Amino acid sequence: MKRKLSFFEIMNMSFGFLGIQFGFALQNGNASRILMTFGADVHHISWFWLVAPITGMLIQPIVGYMSDRTWTKLGRRRPYFLVGAILTSIALVLMPNAPHLSNFSVADASP
């Protein structure tokens, strides 16, 4: 049987979710400008916004299926969280340097 959470525990959990929502709001509010800084055309920004939901729709069921059948000393889900966290960290470090890592530069995008 599940124990009942106290008011303080519920408020503590809610404040954590509030922080997550602030993070998402900041990301959503600034992502288009960041993508334009990387050289994305303002008319194609909506395509960038579709990538995450489509990727999630395709990849999450596959990873869920695989993790349901994975048994390691770390457990079933932890190896996937660990690999995902490492790959995400690498991507976040490389993202500000994306124009320099490809042959495309922001100067090439200007008319």
Summary of the structure (lengths in Angstrom):
residues: 111
radius of gyration: 19.4
end to end distance: 65.0
largest distance: 65.0
contacts: 203
relative contact order: 0.07
helix: 77%
strand: 2%
